[in-house]
Amino acid sequence: MSGADDPAAWTPVRDGLSVTVRLTPRGGRDAIDGVERLADGRTVLKIRVRAAPTDGEANAALLAFLAKSLRVPSRAVTLVAGDTARIKRIEIGGDARALADALARLSGVQAA
């Protein structure tokens, strides 16, 4: 089920944006695969990375990929929750509106 009509995968926070991500390690390429609503009702940004989920490699690849895609410094992208889980919460420092617009564009979500 697509969550594109409800882009709650990201929400503004004090110093930027909080993003809920469903990470697929060993995904063949680094890419954003859109927004999806999970069975429990949460909306997530689907991201795949080439890196394996060993020794934090997939998490590091995720953070680096988001920083590069959003054109923010790597220090602005932080893993807040889900270190060993597939569902993760990431905080990205910066202008929340600009970051949300960029994520909408990259994920194919129509701006309201």
Biopython code that builds the backbone (N, CA, C, O; Angstrom):
import numpy as np
from Bio.PDB.StructureBuilder import StructureBuilder

atoms = [
    (1, "MET", "N", (0.846, -1.179, 0.000)),
    (1, "MET", "CA", (0.000, 0.000, 0.000)),
    (1, "MET", "C", (0.879, 1.226, 0.000)),
    (1, "MET", "O", (1.841, 1.300, 0.765)),
    (2, "SER", "N", (0.575, 2.165, -0.823)),
    (2, "SER", "CA", (1.380, 3.376, -0.936)),
    (2, "SER", "C", (0.972, 4.379, 0.124)),
    (2, "SER", "O", (-0.213, 4.551, 0.411)),
    (3, "GLY", "N", (1.967, 5.044, 0.706)),
    (3, "GLY", "CA", (1.696, 6.088, 1.673)),
    (3, "GLY", "C", (1.923, 7.457, 1.079)),
    (3, "GLY", "O", (2.051, 8.438, 1.812)),
    (4, "ALA", "N", (1.975, 7.542, -0.240)),
    (4, "ALA", "CA", (2.296, 8.800, -0.894)),
    (4, "ALA", "C", (1.286, 9.891, -0.591)),
    (4, "ALA", "O", (1.609, 11.075, -0.685)),
    (5, "ASP", "N", (0.056, 9.509, -0.225)),
    (5, "ASP", "CA", (-0.938, 10.530, 0.086)),
    (5, "ASP", "C", (-0.794, 11.038, 1.520)),
    (5, "ASP", "O", (-1.497, 11.972, 1.908)),
    (6, "ASP", "N", (0.091, 10.452, 2.308)),
    (6, "ASP", "CA", (0.300, 10.851, 3.693)),
    (6, "ASP", "C", (1.798, 10.865, 3.983)),
    (6, "ASP", "O", (2.330, 9.889, 4.513)),
    (7, "PRO", "N", (2.486, 11.955, 3.643)),
    (7, "PRO", "CA", (3.942, 11.973, 3.797)),
    (7, "PRO", "C", (4.398, 12.164, 5.236)),
    (7, "PRO", "O", (5.287, 12.973, 5.502)),
    (8, "ALA", "N", (3.796, 11.428, 6.167)),
    (8, "ALA", "CA", (4.188, 11.530, 7.564)),
    (8, "ALA", "C", (5.454, 10.733, 7.853)),
    (8, "ALA", "O", (5.802, 10.530, 9.017)),
    (9, "ALA", "N", (6.140, 10.283, 6.819)),
    (9, "ALA", "CA", (7.413, 9.599, 7.029)),
    (9, "ALA", "C", (8.440, 10.586, 7.560)),
    (9, "ALA", "O", (9.449, 10.190, 8.143)),
    (10, "TRP", "N", (8.177, 11.880, 7.356)),
    (10, "TRP", "CA", (9.069, 12.904, 7.901)),
    (10, "TRP", "C", (8.233, 13.997, 8.550)),
    (10, "TRP", "O", (7.157, 14.355, 8.072)),
    (11, "THR", "N", (8.763, 14.517, 9.655)),
    (11, "THR", "CA", (8.084, 15.580, 10.385)),
    (11, "THR", "C", (9.114, 16.594, 10.859)),
    (11, "THR", "O", (10.251, 16.236, 11.167)),
    (12, "PRO", "N", (8.714, 17.860, 10.917)),
    (12, "PRO", "CA", (9.642, 18.885, 11.410)),
    (12, "PRO", "C", (9.953, 18.661, 12.889)),
    (12, "PRO", "O", (9.080, 18.284, 13.671)),
    (13, "VAL", "N", (11.190, 18.895, 13.250)),
    (13, "VAL", "CA", (11.614, 18.897, 14.649)),
    (13, "VAL", "C", (12.345, 20.205, 14.887)),
    (13, "VAL", "O", (12.504, 21.002, 13.962)),
    (14, "ARG", "N", (12.780, 20.430, 16.084)),
    (14, "ARG", "CA", (13.357, 21.712, 16.489)),
    (14, "ARG", "C", (14.434, 22.244, 15.536)),
    (14, "ARG", "O", (14.412, 23.417, 15.163)),
    (15, "ASP", "N", (15.361, 21.392, 15.151)),
    (15, "ASP", "CA", (16.481, 21.854, 14.340)),
    (15, "ASP", "C", (16.535, 21.224, 12.958)),
    (15, "ASP", "O", (17.600, 21.181, 12.342)),
    (16, "GLY", "N", (15.410, 20.736, 12.462)),
    (16, "GLY", "CA", (15.432, 20.116, 11.142)),
    (16, "GLY", "C", (14.252, 19.210, 10.901)),
    (16, "GLY", "O", (13.099, 19.619, 11.037)),
    (17, "LEU", "N", (14.550, 17.962, 10.539)),
    (17, "LEU", "CA", (13.513, 17.021, 10.145)),
    (17, "LEU", "C", (13.809, 15.661, 10.762)),
    (17, "LEU", "O", (14.962, 15.237, 10.833)),
    (18, "SER", "N", (12.757, 14.984, 11.208)),
    (18, "SER", "CA", (12.859, 13.612, 11.678)),
    (18, "SER", "C", (12.242, 12.728, 10.601)),
    (18, "SER", "O", (11.134, 12.991, 10.134)),
    (19, "VAL", "N", (12.961, 11.681, 10.207)),
    (19, "VAL", "CA", (12.523, 10.819, 9.112)),
    (19, "VAL", "C", (12.481, 9.376, 9.594)),
    (19, "VAL", "O", (13.440, 8.890, 10.192)),
    (20, "THR", "N", (11.368, 8.690, 9.335)),
    (20, "THR", "CA", (11.266, 7.266, 9.619)),
    (20, "THR", "C", (11.585, 6.520, 8.330)),
    (20, "THR", "O", (10.954, 6.743, 7.296)),
    (21, "VAL", "N", (12.572, 5.631, 8.405)),
    (21, "VAL", "CA", (13.093, 4.938, 7.226)),
    (21, "VAL", "C", (12.946, 3.432, 7.394)),
    (21, "VAL", "O", (13.180, 2.887, 8.472)),
    (22, "ARG", "N", (12.553, 2.770, 6.310)),
    (22, "ARG", "CA", (12.663, 1.311, 6.249)),
    (22, "ARG", "C", (13.855, 1.018, 5.341)),
    (22, "ARG", "O", (13.807, 1.260, 4.135)),
    (23, "LEU", "N", (14.918, 0.496, 5.936)),
    (23, "LEU", "CA", (16.168, 0.269, 5.212)),
    (23, "LEU", "C", (16.243, -1.155, 4.686)),
    (23, "LEU", "O", (15.949, -2.114, 5.400)),
    (24, "THR", "N", (16.640, -1.277, 3.425)),
    (24, "THR", "CA", (16.910, -2.580, 2.826)),
    (24, "THR", "C", (18.399, -2.645, 2.504)),
    (24, "THR", "O", (18.848, -2.062, 1.517)),
    (25, "PRO", "N", (19.178, -3.362, 3.344)),
    (25, "PRO", "CA", (20.598, -3.525, 3.037)),
    (25, "PRO", "C", (20.770, -4.526, 1.896)),
    (25, "PRO", "O", (19.859, -5.299, 1.597)),
    (26, "ARG", "N", (21.932, -4.506, 1.269)),
    (26, "ARG", "CA", (22.213, -5.369, 0.119)),
    (26, "ARG", "C", (21.128, -5.208, -0.951)),
    (26, "ARG", "O", (20.680, -6.185, -1.551)),
    (27, "GLY", "N", (20.722, -3.971, -1.174)),
    (27, "GLY", "CA", (19.629, -3.690, -2.100)),
    (27, "GLY", "C", (20.049, -3.560, -3.547)),
    (27, "GLY", "O", (19.220, -3.233, -4.396)),
    (28, "GLY", "N", (21.298, -3.804, -3.852)),
    (28, "GLY", "CA", (21.770, -3.754, -5.230)),
    (28, "GLY", "C", (22.219, -2.376, -5.686)),
    (28, "GLY", "O", (23.075, -2.257, -6.563)),
    (29, "ARG", "N", (21.653, -1.351, -5.103)),
    (29, "ARG", "CA", (22.042, 0.031, -5.424)),
    (29, "ARG", "C", (21.594, 0.912, -4.271)),
    (29, "ARG", "O", (20.787, 0.494, -3.440)),
    (30, "ASP", "N", (22.114, 2.123, -4.219)),
    (30, "ASP", "CA", (21.679, 3.097, -3.225)),
    (30, "ASP", "C", (20.555, 3.909, -3.850)),
    (30, "ASP", "O", (20.765, 4.583, -4.858)),
    (31, "ALA", "N", (19.357, 3.851, -3.259)),
    (31, "ALA", "CA", (18.216, 4.532, -3.871)),
    (31, "ALA", "C", (17.089, 4.740, -2.868)),
    (31, "ALA", "O", (16.949, 4.008, -1.889)),
    (32, "ILE", "N", (16.295, 5.761, -3.149)),
    (32, "ILE", "CA", (15.047, 5.987, -2.431)),
    (32, "ILE", "C", (13.949, 5.352, -3.279)),
    (32, "ILE", "O", (13.805, 5.668, -4.460)),
    (33, "ASP", "N", (13.179, 4.457, -2.668)),
    (33, "ASP", "CA", (12.151, 3.718, -3.392)),
    (33, "ASP", "C", (10.741, 4.214, -3.099)),
    (33, "ASP", "O", (9.774, 3.501, -3.365)),
    (34, "GLY", "N", (10.608, 5.403, -2.565)),
    (34, "GLY", "CA", (9.282, 5.965, -2.322)),
    (34, "GLY", "C", (8.877, 5.928, -0.865)),
    (34, "GLY", "O", (9.694, 5.729, 0.034)),
    (35, "VAL", "N", (7.591, 6.126, -0.665)),
    (35, "VAL", "CA", (6.999, 6.163, 0.672)),
    (35, "VAL", "C", (5.984, 5.032, 0.746)),
    (35, "VAL", "O", (5.284, 4.743, -0.225)),
    (36, "GLU", "N", (5.915, 4.393, 1.916)),
    (36, "GLU", "CA", (5.008, 3.257, 2.072)),
    (36, "GLU", "C", (4.369, 3.300, 3.451)),
    (36, "GLU", "O", (4.995, 3.717, 4.425)),
    (37, "ARG", "N", (3.118, 2.864, 3.523)),
    (37, "ARG", "CA", (2.452, 2.717, 4.817)),
    (37, "ARG", "C", (2.577, 1.259, 5.248)),
    (37, "ARG", "O", (2.208, 0.351, 4.504)),
    (38, "LEU", "N", (3.095, 1.045, 6.442)),
    (38, "LEU", "CA", (3.268, -0.300, 6.973)),
    (38, "LEU", "C", (1.953, -0.828, 7.530)),
    (38, "LEU", "O", (1.005, -0.065, 7.718)),
    (39, "ALA", "N", (1.893, -2.122, 7.792)),
    (39, "ALA", "CA", (0.683, -2.756, 8.327)),
    (39, "ALA", "C", (0.267, -2.150, 9.667)),
    (39, "ALA", "O", (-0.920, -2.132, 9.994)),
    (40, "ASP", "N", (1.240, -1.651, 10.449)),
    (40, "ASP", "CA", (0.916, -1.061, 11.752)),
    (40, "ASP", "C", (0.484, 0.404, 11.647)),
    (40, "ASP", "O", (0.235, 1.052, 12.663)),
    (41, "GLY", "N", (0.393, 0.932, 10.405)),
    (41, "GLY", "CA", (-0.087, 2.293, 10.201)),
    (41, "GLY", "C", (0.999, 3.341, 10.058)),
    (41, "GLY", "O", (0.717, 4.465, 9.644)),
    (42, "ARG", "N", (2.237, 2.995, 10.392)),
    (42, "ARG", "CA", (3.326, 3.956, 10.250)),
    (42, "ARG", "C", (3.648, 4.163, 8.774)),
    (42, "ARG", "O", (3.532, 3.246, 7.962)),
    (43, "THR", "N", (4.052, 5.374, 8.451)),
    (43, "THR", "CA", (4.493, 5.693, 7.100)),
    (43, "THR", "C", (6.005, 5.821, 7.127)),
    (43, "THR", "O", (6.569, 6.486, 7.996)),
    (44, "VAL", "N", (6.656, 5.175, 6.163)),
    (44, "VAL", "CA", (8.122, 5.152, 6.132)),
    (44, "VAL", "C", (8.633, 5.562, 4.758)),
    (44, "VAL", "O", (7.950, 5.407, 3.746)),
    (45, "LEU", "N", (9.841, 6.084, 4.752)),
    (45, "LEU", "CA", (10.573, 6.345, 3.527)),
    (45, "LEU", "C", (11.386, 5.090, 3.240)),
    (45, "LEU", "O", (12.214, 4.689, 4.058)),
    (46, "LYS", "N", (11.160, 4.469, 2.095)),
    (46, "LYS", "CA", (11.869, 3.231, 1.746)),
    (46, "LYS", "C", (13.197, 3.584, 1.081)),
    (46, "LYS", "O", (13.241, 4.283, 0.069)),
    (47, "ILE", "N", (14.271, 3.083, 1.676)),
    (47, "ILE", "CA", (15.612, 3.323, 1.135)),
    (47, "ILE", "C", (16.355, 2.001, 1.069)),
    (47, "ILE", "O", (16.275, 1.179, 1.981)),
    (48, "ARG", "N", (17.079, 1.812, -0.024)),
    (48, "ARG", "CA", (17.944, 0.637, -0.155)),
    (48, "ARG", "C", (19.387, 1.102, -0.298)),
    (48, "ARG", "O", (19.671, 2.153, -0.873)),
    (49, "VAL", "N", (20.290, 0.289, 0.243)),
    (49, "VAL", "CA", (21.721, 0.567, 0.088)),
    (49, "VAL", "C", (22.427, -0.717, -0.332)),
    (49, "VAL", "O", (21.945, -1.818, -0.066)),
    (50, "ARG", "N", (23.563, -0.567, -0.986)),
    (50, "ARG", "CA", (24.358, -1.728, -1.416)),
    (50, "ARG", "C", (25.037, -2.421, -0.244)),
    (50, "ARG", "O", (25.270, -3.629, -0.289)),
    (51, "ALA", "N", (25.351, -1.679, 0.788)),
    (51, "ALA", "CA", (26.142, -2.206, 1.908)),
    (51, "ALA", "C", (25.417, -3.320, 2.660)),
    (51, "ALA", "O", (24.188, -3.368, 2.714)),
    (52, "ALA", "N", (26.212, -4.204, 3.232)),
    (52, "ALA", "CA", (25.682, -5.303, 4.046)),
    (52, "ALA", "C", (25.391, -4.811, 5.465)),
    (52, "ALA", "O", (25.988, -3.843, 5.935)),
    (53, "PRO", "N", (24.463, -5.496, 6.136)),
    (53, "PRO", "CA", (24.118, -5.080, 7.505)),
    (53, "PRO", "C", (25.082, -5.642, 8.548)),
    (53, "PRO", "O", (24.648, -6.204, 9.553)),
    (54, "THR", "N", (26.366, -5.497, 8.319)),
    (54, "THR", "CA", (27.359, -5.987, 9.267)),
    (54, "THR", "C", (28.240, -4.840, 9.735)),
    (54, "THR", "O", (28.625, -3.965, 8.958)),
    (55, "ASP", "N", (28.542, -4.868, 11.003)),
    (55, "ASP", "CA", (29.434, -3.868, 11.608)),
    (55, "ASP", "C", (28.997, -2.434, 11.333)),
    (55, "ASP", "O", (29.840, -1.542, 11.226)),
    (56, "GLY", "N", (27.697, -2.202, 11.219)),
    (56, "GLY", "CA", (27.182, -0.852, 11.016)),
    (56, "GLY", "C", (27.370, -0.304, 9.612)),
    (56, "GLY", "O", (27.128, 0.879, 9.375)),
    (57, "GLU", "N", (27.800, -1.147, 8.674)),
    (57, "GLU", "CA", (28.055, -0.668, 7.308)),
    (57, "GLU", "C", (26.802, -0.136, 6.621)),
    (57, "GLU", "O", (26.850, 0.897, 5.954)),
    (58, "ALA", "N", (25.682, -0.835, 6.781)),
    (58, "ALA", "CA", (24.442, -0.382, 6.131)),
    (58, "ALA", "C", (23.965, 0.937, 6.739)),
    (58, "ALA", "O", (23.492, 1.817, 6.020)),
    (59, "ASN", "N", (24.086, 1.074, 8.055)),
    (59, "ASN", "CA", (23.693, 2.333, 8.699)),
    (59, "ASN", "C", (24.563, 3.489, 8.217)),
    (59, "ASN", "O", (24.057, 4.573, 7.928)),
    (60, "ALA", "N", (25.860, 3.257, 8.131)),
    (60, "ALA", "CA", (26.774, 4.304, 7.655)),
    (60, "ALA", "C", (26.457, 4.669, 6.206)),
    (60, "ALA", "O", (26.485, 5.842, 5.834)),
    (61, "ALA", "N", (26.156, 3.660, 5.395)),
    (61, "ALA", "CA", (25.802, 3.921, 3.992)),
    (61, "ALA", "C", (24.501, 4.710, 3.895)),
    (61, "ALA", "O", (24.370, 5.598, 3.054)),
    (62, "LEU", "N", (23.539, 4.385, 4.758)),
    (62, "LEU", "CA", (22.269, 5.110, 4.783)),
    (62, "LEU", "C", (22.494, 6.582, 5.109)),
    (62, "LEU", "O", (21.984, 7.457, 4.409)),
    (63, "LEU", "N", (23.244, 6.858, 6.152)),
    (63, "LEU", "CA", (23.490, 8.245, 6.560)),
    (63, "LEU", "C", (24.237, 9.018, 5.474)),
    (63, "LEU", "O", (23.906, 10.165, 5.174)),
    (64, "ALA", "N", (25.247, 8.376, 4.890)),
    (64, "ALA", "CA", (26.014, 9.034, 3.822)),
    (64, "ALA", "C", (25.138, 9.286, 2.593)),
    (64, "ALA", "O", (25.234, 10.340, 1.966)),
    (65, "PHE", "N", (24.290, 8.324, 2.254)),
    (65, "PHE", "CA", (23.403, 8.468, 1.098)),
    (65, "PHE", "C", (22.412, 9.613, 1.310)),
    (65, "PHE", "O", (22.183, 10.412, 0.403)),
    (66, "LEU", "N", (21.824, 9.693, 2.506)),
    (66, "LEU", "CA", (20.887, 10.784, 2.783)),
    (66, "LEU", "C", (21.589, 12.139, 2.732)),
    (66, "LEU", "O", (21.060, 13.093, 2.162)),
    (67, "ALA", "N", (22.777, 12.223, 3.325)),
    (67, "ALA", "CA", (23.519, 13.492, 3.303)),
    (67, "ALA", "C", (23.802, 13.922, 1.868)),
    (67, "ALA", "O", (23.597, 15.082, 1.511)),
    (68, "LYS", "N", (24.266, 13.000, 1.058)),
    (68, "LYS", "CA", (24.583, 13.324, -0.332)),
    (68, "LYS", "C", (23.319, 13.700, -1.109)),
    (68, "LYS", "O", (23.315, 14.682, -1.851)),
    (69, "SER", "N", (22.253, 12.923, -0.938)),
    (69, "SER", "CA", (21.007, 13.169, -1.674)),
    (69, "SER", "C", (20.385, 14.510, -1.315)),
    (69, "SER", "O", (19.824, 15.193, -2.172)),
    (70, "LEU", "N", (20.487, 14.886, -0.031)),
    (70, "LEU", "CA", (19.871, 16.127, 0.439)),
    (70, "LEU", "C", (20.854, 17.302, 0.422)),
    (70, "LEU", "O", (20.496, 18.431, 0.758)),
    (71, "ARG", "N", (22.085, 17.018, 0.028)),
    (71, "ARG", "CA", (23.119, 18.057, -0.058)),
    (71, "ARG", "C", (23.321, 18.788, 1.276)),
    (71, "ARG", "O", (23.358, 20.017, 1.344)),
    (72, "VAL", "N", (23.449, 17.978, 2.328)),
    (72, "VAL", "CA", (23.749, 18.519, 3.656)),
    (72, "VAL", "C", (25.048, 17.884, 4.133)),
    (72, "VAL", "O", (25.424, 16.820, 3.642)),
    (73, "PRO", "N", (25.741, 18.512, 5.078)),
    (73, "PRO", "CA", (26.961, 17.898, 5.614)),
    (73, "PRO", "C", (26.645, 16.574, 6.300)),
    (73, "PRO", "O", (25.573, 16.424, 6.886)),
    (74, "SER", "N", (27.543, 15.634, 6.236)),
    (74, "SER", "CA", (27.309, 14.328, 6.851)),
    (74, "SER", "C", (27.044, 14.442, 8.351)),
    (74, "SER", "O", (26.315, 13.626, 8.916)),
    (75, "ARG", "N", (27.630, 15.445, 8.997)),
    (75, "ARG", "CA", (27.406, 15.616, 10.443)),
    (75, "ARG", "C", (25.968, 16.045, 10.756)),
    (75, "ARG", "O", (25.549, 15.981, 11.912)),
    (76, "ALA", "N", (25.208, 16.481, 9.745)),
    (76, "ALA", "CA", (23.823, 16.915, 9.948)),
    (76, "ALA", "C", (22.843, 15.746, 9.960)),
    (76, "ALA", "O", (21.671, 15.927, 10.291)),
    (77, "VAL", "N", (23.306, 14.552, 9.604)),
    (77, "VAL", "CA", (22.430, 13.376, 9.512)),
    (77, "VAL", "C", (22.808, 12.400, 10.622)),
    (77, "VAL", "O", (23.936, 11.909, 10.677)),
    (78, "THR", "N", (21.840, 12.124, 11.513)),
    (78, "THR", "CA", (22.107, 11.318, 12.697)),
    (78, "THR", "C", (21.088, 10.190, 12.838)),
    (78, "THR", "O", (19.888, 10.400, 12.661)),
    (79, "LEU", "N", (21.575, 8.998, 13.157)),
    (79, "LEU", "CA", (20.708, 7.871, 13.471)),
    (79, "LEU", "C", (20.273, 8.011, 14.925)),
    (79, "LEU", "O", (21.102, 7.979, 15.835)),
    (80, "VAL", "N", (18.963, 8.168, 15.138)),
    (80, "VAL", "CA", (18.440, 8.405, 16.483)),
    (80, "VAL", "C", (17.911, 7.118, 17.110)),
    (80, "VAL", "O", (18.047, 6.914, 18.316)),
    (81, "ALA", "N", (17.311, 6.254, 16.300)),
    (81, "ALA", "CA", (16.737, 5.006, 16.816)),
    (81, "ALA", "C", (16.766, 3.953, 15.717)),
    (81, "ALA", "O", (16.696, 4.267, 14.529)),
    (82, "GLY", "N", (16.873, 2.685, 16.146)),
    (82, "GLY", "CA", (16.809, 1.582, 15.202)),
    (82, "GLY", "C", (18.164, 1.103, 14.713)),
    (82, "GLY", "O", (18.279, 0.618, 13.587)),
    (83, "ASP", "N", (19.175, 1.230, 15.528)),
    (83, "ASP", "CA", (20.532, 0.853, 15.128)),
    (83, "ASP", "C", (20.597, -0.547, 14.522)),
    (83, "ASP", "O", (21.279, -0.753, 13.518)),
    (84, "THR", "N", (19.900, -1.506, 15.116)),
    (84, "THR", "CA", (19.939, -2.881, 14.606)),
    (84, "THR", "C", (18.619, -3.312, 13.986)),
    (84, "THR", "O", (18.458, -4.478, 13.626)),
    (85, "ALA", "N", (17.680, -2.399, 13.857)),
    (85, "ALA", "CA", (16.369, -2.726, 13.295)),
    (85, "ALA", "C", (16.275, -2.287, 11.842)),
    (85, "ALA", "O", (17.074, -1.477, 11.371)),
    (86, "ARG", "N", (15.307, -2.820, 11.153)),
    (86, "ARG", "CA", (15.082, -2.418, 9.764)),
    (86, "ARG", "C", (14.414, -1.040, 9.685)),
    (86, "ARG", "O", (14.672, -0.273, 8.758)),
    (87, "ILE", "N", (13.550, -0.733, 10.669)),
    (87, "ILE", "CA", (12.893, 0.574, 10.744)),
    (87, "ILE", "C", (13.758, 1.472, 11.617)),
    (87, "ILE", "O", (14.087, 1.128, 12.752)),
    (88, "LYS", "N", (14.122, 2.626, 11.070)),
    (88, "LYS", "CA", (15.045, 3.532, 11.751)),
    (88, "LYS", "C", (14.471, 4.939, 11.800)),
    (88, "LYS", "O", (13.659, 5.321, 10.957)),
    (89, "ARG", "N", (14.897, 5.700, 12.788)),
    (89, "ARG", "CA", (14.545, 7.121, 12.842)),
    (89, "ARG", "C", (15.825, 7.920, 12.687)),
    (89, "ARG", "O", (16.797, 7.737, 13.420)),
    (90, "ILE", "N", (15.792, 8.813, 11.707)),
    (90, "ILE", "CA", (16.943, 9.640, 11.366)),
    (90, "ILE", "C", (16.564, 11.093, 11.601)),
    (90, "ILE", "O", (15.451, 11.503, 11.271)),
    (91, "GLU", "N", (17.473, 11.874, 12.165)),
    (91, "GLU", "CA", (17.264, 13.312, 12.256)),
    (91, "GLU", "C", (18.254, 14.009, 11.343)),
    (91, "GLU", "O", (19.441, 13.682, 11.308)),
    (92, "ILE", "N", (17.728, 14.985, 10.598)),
    (92, "ILE", "CA", (18.540, 15.724, 9.648)),
    (92, "ILE", "C", (18.475, 17.193, 10.021)),
    (92, "ILE", "O", (17.396, 17.784, 10.045)),
    (93, "GLY", "N", (19.608, 17.777, 10.308)),
    (93, "GLY", "CA", (19.669, 19.176, 10.691)),
    (93, "GLY", "C", (19.609, 20.089, 9.481)),
    (93, "GLY", "O", (20.198, 19.807, 8.437)),
    (94, "GLY", "N", (18.890, 21.184, 9.640)),
    (94, "GLY", "CA", (18.787, 22.159, 8.557)),
    (94, "GLY", "C", (17.397, 22.758, 8.497)),
    (94, "GLY", "O", (16.606, 22.621, 9.430)),
    (95, "ASP", "N", (17.108, 23.421, 7.395)),
    (95, "ASP", "CA", (15.812, 24.044, 7.171)),
    (95, "ASP", "C", (14.776, 22.958, 6.895)),
    (95, "ASP", "O", (14.808, 22.316, 5.845)),
    (96, "ALA", "N", (13.856, 22.753, 7.840)),
    (96, "ALA", "CA", (12.885, 21.659, 7.745)),
    (96, "ALA", "C", (12.066, 21.730, 6.465)),
    (96, "ALA", "O", (11.807, 20.700, 5.843)),
    (97, "ARG", "N", (11.658, 22.916, 6.065)),
    (97, "ARG", "CA", (10.837, 23.067, 4.854)),
    (97, "ARG", "C", (11.607, 22.646, 3.601)),
    (97, "ARG", "O", (11.086, 21.915, 2.759)),
    (98, "ALA", "N", (12.846, 23.112, 3.490)),
    (98, "ALA", "CA", (13.671, 22.755, 2.331)),
    (98, "ALA", "C", (13.973, 21.257, 2.313)),
    (98, "ALA", "O", (13.949, 20.632, 1.252)),
    (99, "LEU", "N", (14.255, 20.680, 3.480)),
    (99, "LEU", "CA", (14.523, 19.247, 3.560)),
    (99, "LEU", "C", (13.285, 18.439, 3.190)),
    (99, "LEU", "O", (13.380, 17.451, 2.462)),
    (100, "ALA", "N", (12.119, 18.859, 3.693)),
    (100, "ALA", "CA", (10.873, 18.154, 3.372)),
    (100, "ALA", "C", (10.574, 18.233, 1.879)),
    (100, "ALA", "O", (10.153, 17.247, 1.274)),
    (101, "ASP", "N", (10.790, 19.395, 1.292)),
    (101, "ASP", "CA", (10.578, 19.542, -0.158)),
    (101, "ASP", "C", (11.510, 18.629, -0.941)),
    (101, "ASP", "O", (11.099, 18.002, -1.918)),
    (102, "ALA", "N", (12.761, 18.555, -0.513)),
    (102, "ALA", "CA", (13.733, 17.703, -1.204)),
    (102, "ALA", "C", (13.355, 16.229, -1.072)),
    (102, "ALA", "O", (13.442, 15.480, -2.045)),
    (103, "LEU", "N", (12.935, 15.805, 0.127)),
    (103, "LEU", "CA", (12.525, 14.409, 0.313)),
    (103, "LEU", "C", (11.287, 14.089, -0.519)),
    (103, "LEU", "O", (11.191, 13.009, -1.100)),
    (104, "ALA", "N", (10.351, 15.015, -0.576)),
    (104, "ALA", "CA", (9.156, 14.800, -1.394)),
    (104, "ALA", "C", (9.544, 14.611, -2.855)),
    (104, "ALA", "O", (9.034, 13.716, -3.529)),
    (105, "ARG", "N", (10.438, 15.446, -3.336)),
    (105, "ARG", "CA", (10.883, 15.344, -4.728)),
    (105, "ARG", "C", (11.606, 14.023, -4.970)),
    (105, "ARG", "O", (11.335, 13.343, -5.960)),
    (106, "LEU", "N", (12.519, 13.654, -4.079)),
    (106, "LEU", "CA", (13.315, 12.441, -4.251)),
    (106, "LEU", "C", (12.483, 11.166, -4.135)),
    (106, "LEU", "O", (12.805, 10.152, -4.754)),
    (107, "SER", "N", (11.413, 11.220, -3.342)),
    (107, "SER", "CA", (10.602, 10.021, -3.115)),
    (107, "SER", "C", (9.381, 9.942, -4.018)),
    (107, "SER", "O", (8.671, 8.936, -4.023)),
    (108, "GLY", "N", (9.135, 11.004, -4.783)),
    (108, "GLY", "CA", (7.996, 10.989, -5.687)),
    (108, "GLY", "C", (6.681, 11.382, -5.040)),
    (108, "GLY", "O", (5.619, 11.185, -5.630)),
    (109, "VAL", "N", (6.736, 11.937, -3.835)),
    (109, "VAL", "CA", (5.517, 12.389, -3.152)),
    (109, "VAL", "C", (5.116, 13.741, -3.726)),
    (109, "VAL", "O", (5.957, 14.629, -3.867)),
    (110, "GLN", "N", (3.860, 13.901, -4.051)),
    (110, "GLN", "CA", (3.367, 15.165, -4.583)),
    (110, "GLN", "C", (3.279, 16.196, -3.467)),
    (110, "GLN", "O", (2.729, 15.915, -2.402)),
    (111, "ALA", "N", (3.816, 17.381, -3.704)),
    (111, "ALA", "CA", (3.744, 18.464, -2.719)),
    (111, "ALA", "C", (2.311, 18.939, -2.606)),
    (111, "ALA", "O", (1.588, 19.029, -3.598)),
    (112, "ALA", "N", (1.910, 19.244, -1.369)),
    (112, "ALA", "CA", (0.529, 19.697, -1.137)),
    (112, "ALA", "C", (0.372, 21.155, -1.460)),
    (112, "ALA", "O", (-0.721, 21.704, -1.324)),
]
sb = StructureBuilder()
sb.init_structure("model")
sb.init_model(0)
sb.init_chain("A")
sb.init_seg("    ")
for serial, (resi, resn, name, xyz) in enumerate(atoms, 1):
    if name == "N":
        sb.init_residue(resn, " ", resi, " ")
    sb.init_atom(name, np.array(xyz, "f"), 0.0, 1.0, " ", f" {name:<3s}", serial, name[0])
structure = sb.get_structure()
